Amino acid sequence: MKDLEGLFKHFVKDIYYAEKQVLKTLPKMARNATSDDLREAFEHHREETEGQIENLEKVFELLGLKPRGVTCEAIDGILEEGKEIMEEADKGDTRDAGMIAAAQAVEHYEITRYGTMIAWARTLGMEEAAKLLQENLDQKYAADDKLSKLGEGTLNARAA
């Protein structure tokens, strides 16, 4: 990571690892959701995540690199917190509200990473990479908004 391009490549590997870990976690979150709407949101996001991984693989190709992640302790910690919520929170609305919070923590982490990588890709003249990353970021914002609406719409009140 001697220059901006080195940082960019590292962050692409970081978010690739993160997306792969999230992909493994989403089916368990869907199974643990009590709310049908929340379950559907997790299932839909799993499909989106598969597409986001494909976009990242295209970025790797543009960089002349093989798709490979580097361990991201931040996402591992966030996902571990989500696992604790699924195991320790009472079933039903309380667990659903906790899983929304955990899922939003993941989205917020990813939003910061994608935003940074898009800025760096543009600075480096990598417009095609920036476009692919922007597609992923747009989906992250939409997922976060959907989770907020689910929580604020009914789940948080029922959990109270």
Contacts in CASP RR format, 6 or more apart in sequence:
PFRMAT RR
TARGET T0000
AUTHOR 0000-0000-0000
METHOD contacts of the structure
MODEL  1
MKDLEGLFKHFVKDIYYAEKQVLKTLPKMARNATSDDLREAFEHHREETE
GQIENLEKVFELLGLKPRGVTCEAIDGILEEGKEIMEEADKGDTRDAGMI
AAAQAVEHYEITRYGTMIAWARTLGMEEAAKLLQENLDQKYAADDKLSKL
GEGTLNARAA
1 7 0 8 1.000
1 10 0 8 1.000
4 120 0 8 1.000
4 123 0 8 1.000
4 124 0 8 1.000
5 124 0 8 1.000
7 120 0 8 1.000
8 117 0 8 1.000
8 120 0 8 1.000
8 121 0 8 1.000
8 124 0 8 1.000
8 126 0 8 1.000
9 63 0 8 1.000
9 65 0 8 1.000
10 70 0 8 1.000
11 113 0 8 1.000
11 116 0 8 1.000
11 117 0 8 1.000
11 120 0 8 1.000
12 56 0 8 1.000
12 59 0 8 1.000
12 60 0 8 1.000
12 63 0 8 1.000
12 65 0 8 1.000
12 117 0 8 1.000
13 68 0 8 1.000
13 69 0 8 1.000
13 70 0 8 1.000
14 69 0 8 1.000
14 70 0 8 1.000
14 72 0 8 1.000
14 113 0 8 1.000
15 56 0 8 1.000
15 72 0 8 1.000
15 110 0 8 1.000
15 113 0 8 1.000
15 114 0 8 1.000
15 117 0 8 1.000
16 53 0 8 1.000
16 56 0 8 1.000
16 57 0 8 1.000
16 60 0 8 1.000
16 67 0 8 1.000
16 68 0 8 1.000
16 69 0 8 1.000
17 69 0 8 1.000
17 70 0 8 1.000
17 71 0 8 1.000
17 72 0 8 1.000
17 75 0 8 1.000
18 72 0 8 1.000
18 74 0 8 1.000
18 75 0 8 1.000
18 109 0 8 1.000
18 110 0 8 1.000
18 113 0 8 1.000
19 49 0 8 1.000
19 52 0 8 1.000
19 53 0 8 1.000
19 56 0 8 1.000
19 110 0 8 1.000
20 53 0 8 1.000
20 69 0 8 1.000
21 72 0 8 1.000
21 75 0 8 1.000
21 76 0 8 1.000
21 79 0 8 1.000
22 49 0 8 1.000
22 75 0 8 1.000
22 79 0 8 1.000
22 106 0 8 1.000
22 110 0 8 1.000
23 46 0 8 1.000
23 49 0 8 1.000
23 50 0 8 1.000
23 53 0 8 1.000
25 79 0 8 1.000
25 83 0 8 1.000
26 42 0 8 1.000
26 43 0 8 1.000
26 45 0 8 1.000
26 46 0 8 1.000
26 49 0 8 1.000
27 42 0 8 1.000
27 46 0 8 1.000
28 86 0 8 1.000
29 42 0 8 1.000
29 86 0 8 1.000
29 99 0 8 1.000
29 102 0 8 1.000
29 103 0 8 1.000
30 39 0 8 1.000
30 42 0 8 1.000
30 43 0 8 1.000
30 46 0 8 1.000
32 86 0 8 1.000
32 95 0 8 1.000
32 99 0 8 1.000
33 39 0 8 1.000
33 42 0 8 1.000
33 96 0 8 1.000
33 99 0 8 1.000
34 91 0 8 1.000
34 92 0 8 1.000
34 93 0 8 1.000
34 95 0 8 1.000
34 96 0 8 1.000
35 92 0 8 1.000
35 93 0 8 1.000
35 96 0 8 1.000
35 150 0 8 1.000
35 155 0 8 1.000
37 150 0 8 1.000
38 96 0 8 1.000
38 99 0 8 1.000
38 100 0 8 1.000
38 150 0 8 1.000
38 155 0 8 1.000
41 143 0 8 1.000
41 146 0 8 1.000
41 147 0 8 1.000
41 150 0 8 1.000
42 103 0 8 1.000
45 103 0 8 1.000
45 143 0 8 1.000
48 139 0 8 1.000
48 143 0 8 1.000
52 135 0 8 1.000
52 136 0 8 1.000
52 139 0 8 1.000
55 132 0 8 1.000
55 133 0 8 1.000
55 135 0 8 1.000
55 136 0 8 1.000
56 67 0 8 1.000
56 132 0 8 1.000
56 136 0 8 1.000
57 67 0 8 1.000
58 132 0 8 1.000
59 129 0 8 1.000
59 132 0 8 1.000
59 133 0 8 1.000
60 66 0 8 1.000
60 67 0 8 1.000
60 68 0 8 1.000
62 126 0 8 1.000
62 128 0 8 1.000
62 129 0 8 1.000
63 129 0 8 1.000
74 109 0 8 1.000
75 106 0 8 1.000
75 109 0 8 1.000
78 102 0 8 1.000
78 105 0 8 1.000
78 106 0 8 1.000
78 109 0 8 1.000
79 106 0 8 1.000
81 102 0 8 1.000
81 105 0 8 1.000
82 98 0 8 1.000
82 99 0 8 1.000
82 102 0 8 1.000
82 105 0 8 1.000
85 95 0 8 1.000
85 98 0 8 1.000
85 99 0 8 1.000
85 101 0 8 1.000
85 102 0 8 1.000
86 95 0 8 1.000
86 99 0 8 1.000
89 95 0 8 1.000
89 98 0 8 1.000
92 159 0 8 1.000
93 155 0 8 1.000
93 158 0 8 1.000
93 159 0 8 1.000
94 159 0 8 1.000
96 155 0 8 1.000
96 159 0 8 1.000
97 151 0 8 1.000
97 155 0 8 1.000
97 156 0 8 1.000
97 159 0 8 1.000
98 159 0 8 1.000
100 147 0 8 1.000
100 150 0 8 1.000
100 151 0 8 1.000
100 155 0 8 1.000
103 143 0 8 1.000
103 147 0 8 1.000
104 144 0 8 1.000
104 147 0 8 1.000
104 148 0 8 1.000
107 140 0 8 1.000
107 143 0 8 1.000
107 144 0 8 1.000
107 147 0 8 1.000
108 144 0 8 1.000
110 136 0 8 1.000
110 140 0 8 1.000
111 137 0 8 1.000
111 140 0 8 1.000
111 141 0 8 1.000
111 144 0 8 1.000
114 133 0 8 1.000
114 134 0 8 1.000
114 136 0 8 1.000
114 137 0 8 1.000
114 140 0 8 1.000
115 133 0 8 1.000
115 137 0 8 1.000
117 133 0 8 1.000
118 130 0 8 1.000
118 133 0 8 1.000
118 134 0 8 1.000
118 137 0 8 1.000
121 127 0 8 1.000
121 129 0 8 1.000
121 130 0 8 1.000
121 133 0 8 1.000
122 130 0 8 1.000
END
